[in-house]
Amino acid sequence: MGVKGSLLLFVSDRTRVVRIPTTLGYTLYLSPAAPESFLKAIAAKG
């Protein structure tokens, strides 16, 4: 994967994966039902 640090994977559908780096050094890989909406919601809170 080429990522240094820790990874947390919550993937049930490999066709809908979003990658989210955290300020704690983790990289989250999630597969939400609606990836674009999920990312927009996170961006709106950040």
PyMOL Python script that loads the backbone (N, CA, C, O; Angstrom):
from pymol import cmd

cmd.read_pdbstr("""\
ATOM      1  N   MET A   1       0.809  -1.195   0.000  1.00  0.00           N
ATOM      2  CA  MET A   1       0.000   0.000   0.000  1.00  0.00           C
ATOM      3  C   MET A   1       0.847   1.251   0.000  1.00  0.00           C
ATOM      4  O   MET A   1       0.361   2.311  -0.393  1.00  0.00           O
ATOM      5  N   GLY A   2       2.069   1.171   0.417  1.00  0.00           N
ATOM      6  CA  GLY A   2       2.939   2.329   0.383  1.00  0.00           C
ATOM      7  C   GLY A   2       2.638   3.375   1.444  1.00  0.00           C
ATOM      8  O   GLY A   2       3.022   4.535   1.296  1.00  0.00           O
ATOM      9  N   VAL A   3       1.959   2.982   2.506  1.00  0.00           N
ATOM     10  CA  VAL A   3       1.588   3.915   3.561  1.00  0.00           C
ATOM     11  C   VAL A   3       2.400   3.604   4.804  1.00  0.00           C
ATOM     12  O   VAL A   3       2.456   2.455   5.243  1.00  0.00           O
ATOM     13  N   LYS A   4       3.039   4.639   5.379  1.00  0.00           N
ATOM     14  CA  LYS A   4       3.777   4.446   6.621  1.00  0.00           C
ATOM     15  C   LYS A   4       2.840   4.732   7.777  1.00  0.00           C
ATOM     16  O   LYS A   4       1.984   5.612   7.683  1.00  0.00           O
ATOM     17  N   GLY A   5       2.993   4.004   8.856  1.00  0.00           N
ATOM     18  CA  GLY A   5       2.140   4.214  10.014  1.00  0.00           C
ATOM     19  C   GLY A   5       1.158   3.066  10.164  1.00  0.00           C
ATOM     20  O   GLY A   5       1.401   1.958   9.687  1.00  0.00           O
ATOM     21  N   SER A   6       0.061   3.339  10.824  1.00  0.00           N
ATOM     22  CA  SER A   6      -0.939   2.313  11.096  1.00  0.00           C
ATOM     23  C   SER A   6      -2.129   2.455  10.167  1.00  0.00           C
ATOM     24  O   SER A   6      -2.511   3.560   9.783  1.00  0.00           O
ATOM     25  N   LEU A   7      -2.703   1.321   9.815  1.00  0.00           N
ATOM     26  CA  LEU A   7      -3.882   1.299   8.962  1.00  0.00           C
ATOM     27  C   LEU A   7      -5.049   0.695   9.716  1.00  0.00           C
ATOM     28  O   LEU A   7      -4.878  -0.265  10.467  1.00  0.00           O
ATOM     29  N   LEU A   8      -6.229   1.248   9.521  1.00  0.00           N
ATOM     30  CA  LEU A   8      -7.465   0.647  10.008  1.00  0.00           C
ATOM     31  C   LEU A   8      -8.333   0.413   8.785  1.00  0.00           C
ATOM     32  O   LEU A   8      -8.631   1.349   8.043  1.00  0.00           O
ATOM     33  N   LEU A   9      -8.742  -0.835   8.573  1.00  0.00           N
ATOM     34  CA  LEU A   9      -9.526  -1.184   7.393  1.00  0.00           C
ATOM     35  C   LEU A   9     -10.924  -1.610   7.805  1.00  0.00           C
ATOM     36  O   LEU A   9     -11.096  -2.518   8.618  1.00  0.00           O
ATOM     37  N   PHE A  10     -11.916  -0.949   7.239  1.00  0.00           N
ATOM     38  CA  PHE A  10     -13.318  -1.294   7.423  1.00  0.00           C
ATOM     39  C   PHE A  10     -13.929  -1.367   6.028  1.00  0.00           C
ATOM     40  O   PHE A  10     -14.696  -0.491   5.627  1.00  0.00           O
ATOM     41  N   VAL A  11     -13.581  -2.418   5.297  1.00  0.00           N
ATOM     42  CA  VAL A  11     -13.943  -2.511   3.889  1.00  0.00           C
ATOM     43  C   VAL A  11     -14.825  -3.742   3.662  1.00  0.00           C
ATOM     44  O   VAL A  11     -14.438  -4.873   3.958  1.00  0.00           O
ATOM     45  N   SER A  12     -16.010  -3.488   3.134  1.00  0.00           N
ATOM     46  CA  SER A  12     -16.895  -4.590   2.770  1.00  0.00           C
ATOM     47  C   SER A  12     -17.130  -4.626   1.261  1.00  0.00           C
ATOM     48  O   SER A  12     -17.606  -5.628   0.729  1.00  0.00           O
ATOM     49  N   ASP A  13     -16.796  -3.528   0.571  1.00  0.00           N
ATOM     50  CA  ASP A  13     -16.960  -3.449  -0.882  1.00  0.00           C
ATOM     51  C   ASP A  13     -15.755  -2.721  -1.451  1.00  0.00           C
ATOM     52  O   ASP A  13     -15.627  -1.507  -1.293  1.00  0.00           O
ATOM     53  N   ARG A  14     -14.874  -3.456  -2.112  1.00  0.00           N
ATOM     54  CA  ARG A  14     -13.631  -2.867  -2.623  1.00  0.00           C
ATOM     55  C   ARG A  14     -13.853  -1.876  -3.756  1.00  0.00           C
ATOM     56  O   ARG A  14     -12.917  -1.171  -4.133  1.00  0.00           O
ATOM     57  N   THR A  15     -15.047  -1.798  -4.307  1.00  0.00           N
ATOM     58  CA  THR A  15     -15.316  -0.835  -5.380  1.00  0.00           C
ATOM     59  C   THR A  15     -15.693   0.533  -4.829  1.00  0.00           C
ATOM     60  O   THR A  15     -15.779   1.499  -5.588  1.00  0.00           O
ATOM     61  N   ARG A  16     -15.922   0.632  -3.515  1.00  0.00           N
ATOM     62  CA  ARG A  16     -16.319   1.909  -2.900  1.00  0.00           C
ATOM     63  C   ARG A  16     -15.469   2.184  -1.660  1.00  0.00           C
ATOM     64  O   ARG A  16     -15.975   2.177  -0.538  1.00  0.00           O
ATOM     65  N   VAL A  17     -14.201   2.421  -1.868  1.00  0.00           N
ATOM     66  CA  VAL A  17     -13.291   2.641  -0.736  1.00  0.00           C
ATOM     67  C   VAL A  17     -12.851   4.097  -0.712  1.00  0.00           C
ATOM     68  O   VAL A  17     -12.481   4.666  -1.740  1.00  0.00           O
ATOM     69  N   VAL A  18     -12.896   4.687   0.467  1.00  0.00           N
ATOM     70  CA  VAL A  18     -12.346   6.023   0.672  1.00  0.00           C
ATOM     71  C   VAL A  18     -11.172   5.904   1.638  1.00  0.00           C
ATOM     72  O   VAL A  18     -11.190   5.097   2.568  1.00  0.00           O
ATOM     73  N   ARG A  19     -10.161   6.718   1.398  1.00  0.00           N
ATOM     74  CA  ARG A  19      -8.953   6.736   2.238  1.00  0.00           C
ATOM     75  C   ARG A  19      -8.956   8.039   3.023  1.00  0.00           C
ATOM     76  O   ARG A  19      -9.077   9.118   2.443  1.00  0.00           O
ATOM     77  N   ILE A  20      -8.821   7.938   4.351  1.00  0.00           N
ATOM     78  CA  ILE A  20      -8.849   9.115   5.205  1.00  0.00           C
ATOM     79  C   ILE A  20      -7.639   9.092   6.133  1.00  0.00           C
ATOM     80  O   ILE A  20      -7.593   8.285   7.061  1.00  0.00           O
ATOM     81  N   PRO A  21      -6.664   9.957   5.900  1.00  0.00           N
ATOM     82  CA  PRO A  21      -5.537  10.060   6.836  1.00  0.00           C
ATOM     83  C   PRO A  21      -5.990  10.827   8.080  1.00  0.00           C
ATOM     84  O   PRO A  21      -6.797  11.752   7.983  1.00  0.00           O
ATOM     85  N   THR A  22      -5.474  10.443   9.240  1.00  0.00           N
ATOM     86  CA  THR A  22      -5.847  11.127  10.479  1.00  0.00           C
ATOM     87  C   THR A  22      -4.668  11.907  11.036  1.00  0.00           C
ATOM     88  O   THR A  22      -3.524  11.703  10.629  1.00  0.00           O
ATOM     89  N   THR A  23      -4.955  12.794  11.961  1.00  0.00           N
ATOM     90  CA  THR A  23      -3.899  13.573  12.614  1.00  0.00           C
ATOM     91  C   THR A  23      -3.141  12.741  13.641  1.00  0.00           C
ATOM     92  O   THR A  23      -2.129  13.195  14.174  1.00  0.00           O
ATOM     93  N   LEU A  24      -3.615  11.530  13.927  1.00  0.00           N
ATOM     94  CA  LEU A  24      -2.956  10.645  14.885  1.00  0.00           C
ATOM     95  C   LEU A  24      -2.023   9.644  14.212  1.00  0.00           C
ATOM     96  O   LEU A  24      -1.476   8.761  14.873  1.00  0.00           O
ATOM     97  N   GLY A  25      -1.841   9.779  12.899  1.00  0.00           N
ATOM     98  CA  GLY A  25      -0.923   8.894  12.195  1.00  0.00           C
ATOM     99  C   GLY A  25      -1.564   7.645  11.617  1.00  0.00           C
ATOM    100  O   GLY A  25      -0.866   6.800  11.055  1.00  0.00           O
ATOM    101  N   TYR A  26      -2.862   7.514  11.741  1.00  0.00           N
ATOM    102  CA  TYR A  26      -3.565   6.382  11.159  1.00  0.00           C
ATOM    103  C   TYR A  26      -4.060   6.744   9.767  1.00  0.00           C
ATOM    104  O   TYR A  26      -4.245   7.917   9.443  1.00  0.00           O
ATOM    105  N   THR A  27      -4.269   5.728   8.959  1.00  0.00           N
ATOM    106  CA  THR A  27      -4.954   5.903   7.692  1.00  0.00           C
ATOM    107  C   THR A  27      -6.148   4.971   7.724  1.00  0.00           C
ATOM    108  O   THR A  27      -5.999   3.761   7.894  1.00  0.00           O
ATOM    109  N   LEU A  28      -7.338   5.541   7.559  1.00  0.00           N
ATOM    110  CA  LEU A  28      -8.567   4.764   7.565  1.00  0.00           C
ATOM    111  C   LEU A  28      -8.964   4.433   6.138  1.00  0.00           C
ATOM    112  O   LEU A  28      -8.910   5.293   5.259  1.00  0.00           O
ATOM    113  N   TYR A  29      -9.359   3.202   5.908  1.00  0.00           N
ATOM    114  CA  TYR A  29      -9.931   2.784   4.636  1.00  0.00           C
ATOM    115  C   TYR A  29     -11.333   2.278   4.945  1.00  0.00           C
ATOM    116  O   TYR A  29     -11.504   1.290   5.659  1.00  0.00           O
ATOM    117  N   LEU A  30     -12.326   2.957   4.405  1.00  0.00           N
ATOM    118  CA  LEU A  30     -13.721   2.635   4.654  1.00  0.00           C
ATOM    119  C   LEU A  30     -14.446   2.405   3.342  1.00  0.00           C
ATOM    120  O   LEU A  30     -14.029   2.903   2.297  1.00  0.00           O
ATOM    121  N   SER A  31     -15.539   1.645   3.398  1.00  0.00           N
ATOM    122  CA  SER A  31     -16.363   1.475   2.195  1.00  0.00           C
ATOM    123  C   SER A  31     -17.809   1.859   2.529  1.00  0.00           C
ATOM    124  O   SER A  31     -18.650   0.989   2.753  1.00  0.00           O
ATOM    125  N   PRO A  32     -18.092   3.171   2.561  1.00  0.00           N
ATOM    126  CA  PRO A  32     -19.454   3.615   2.825  1.00  0.00           C
ATOM    127  C   PRO A  32     -20.365   3.330   1.625  1.00  0.00           C
ATOM    128  O   PRO A  32     -19.887   3.158   0.503  1.00  0.00           O
ATOM    129  N   ALA A  33     -21.671   3.281   1.869  1.00  0.00           N
ATOM    130  CA  ALA A  33     -22.631   3.008   0.795  1.00  0.00           C
ATOM    131  C   ALA A  33     -22.597   4.093  -0.277  1.00  0.00           C
ATOM    132  O   ALA A  33     -22.757   3.803  -1.463  1.00  0.00           O
ATOM    133  N   ALA A  34     -22.388   5.343   0.138  1.00  0.00           N
ATOM    134  CA  ALA A  34     -22.351   6.470  -0.806  1.00  0.00           C
ATOM    135  C   ALA A  34     -21.054   7.249  -0.568  1.00  0.00           C
ATOM    136  O   ALA A  34     -21.055   8.220   0.189  1.00  0.00           O
ATOM    137  N   PRO A  35     -19.955   6.844  -1.200  1.00  0.00           N
ATOM    138  CA  PRO A  35     -18.647   7.463  -0.934  1.00  0.00           C
ATOM    139  C   PRO A  35     -18.601   8.976  -1.143  1.00  0.00           C
ATOM    140  O   PRO A  35     -18.019   9.691  -0.327  1.00  0.00           O
ATOM    141  N   GLU A  36     -19.207   9.476  -2.226  1.00  0.00           N
ATOM    142  CA  GLU A  36     -19.150  10.916  -2.474  1.00  0.00           C
ATOM    143  C   GLU A  36     -19.868  11.700  -1.387  1.00  0.00           C
ATOM    144  O   GLU A  36     -19.359  12.714  -0.909  1.00  0.00           O
ATOM    145  N   SER A  37     -21.045  11.235  -0.997  1.00  0.00           N
ATOM    146  CA  SER A  37     -21.803  11.901   0.067  1.00  0.00           C
ATOM    147  C   SER A  37     -21.050  11.839   1.391  1.00  0.00           C
ATOM    148  O   SER A  37     -21.052  12.803   2.156  1.00  0.00           O
ATOM    149  N   PHE A  38     -20.416  10.718   1.657  1.00  0.00           N
ATOM    150  CA  PHE A  38     -19.638  10.545   2.883  1.00  0.00           C
ATOM    151  C   PHE A  38     -18.503  11.563   2.942  1.00  0.00           C
ATOM    152  O   PHE A  38     -18.306  12.214   3.968  1.00  0.00           O
ATOM    153  N   LEU A  39     -17.755  11.704   1.843  1.00  0.00           N
ATOM    154  CA  LEU A  39     -16.639  12.645   1.815  1.00  0.00           C
ATOM    155  C   LEU A  39     -17.112  14.087   1.918  1.00  0.00           C
ATOM    156  O   LEU A  39     -16.462  14.905   2.569  1.00  0.00           O
ATOM    157  N   LYS A  40     -18.240  14.410   1.284  1.00  0.00           N
ATOM    158  CA  LYS A  40     -18.794  15.756   1.392  1.00  0.00           C
ATOM    159  C   LYS A  40     -19.192  16.066   2.828  1.00  0.00           C
ATOM    160  O   LYS A  40     -18.976  17.183   3.299  1.00  0.00           O
ATOM    161  N   ALA A  41     -19.767  15.103   3.527  1.00  0.00           N
ATOM    162  CA  ALA A  41     -20.173  15.297   4.917  1.00  0.00           C
ATOM    163  C   ALA A  41     -18.954  15.524   5.807  1.00  0.00           C
ATOM    164  O   ALA A  41     -18.991  16.375   6.696  1.00  0.00           O
ATOM    165  N   ILE A  42     -17.875  14.777   5.581  1.00  0.00           N
ATOM    166  CA  ILE A  42     -16.655  14.961   6.368  1.00  0.00           C
ATOM    167  C   ILE A  42     -16.043  16.322   6.081  1.00  0.00           C
ATOM    168  O   ILE A  42     -15.613  17.015   7.003  1.00  0.00           O
ATOM    169  N   ALA A  43     -15.998  16.711   4.811  1.00  0.00           N
ATOM    170  CA  ALA A  43     -15.415  18.005   4.443  1.00  0.00           C
ATOM    171  C   ALA A  43     -16.209  19.158   5.066  1.00  0.00           C
ATOM    172  O   ALA A  43     -15.627  20.167   5.464  1.00  0.00           O
ATOM    173  N   ALA A  44     -17.527  19.012   5.150  1.00  0.00           N
ATOM    174  CA  ALA A  44     -18.365  20.060   5.719  1.00  0.00           C
ATOM    175  C   ALA A  44     -18.120  20.243   7.223  1.00  0.00           C
ATOM    176  O   ALA A  44     -18.290  21.338   7.759  1.00  0.00           O
ATOM    177  N   LYS A  45     -17.722  19.164   7.890  1.00  0.00           N
ATOM    178  CA  LYS A  45     -17.459  19.234   9.334  1.00  0.00           C
ATOM    179  C   LYS A  45     -16.049  19.691   9.655  1.00  0.00           C
ATOM    180  O   LYS A  45     -15.778  20.180  10.752  1.00  0.00           O
ATOM    181  N   GLY A  46     -15.142  19.528   8.681  1.00  0.00           N
ATOM    182  CA  GLY A  46     -13.737  19.816   8.921  1.00  0.00           C
ATOM    183  C   GLY A  46     -13.413  21.236   8.738  1.00  0.00           C
ATOM    184  O   GLY A  46     -12.260  21.632   8.907  1.00  0.00           O
TER     185      GLY A  46
END
""", "prot")
cmd.dss("prot")
cmd.show_as("cartoon", "prot")
cmd.util.cbc("prot")
cmd.orient("prot")
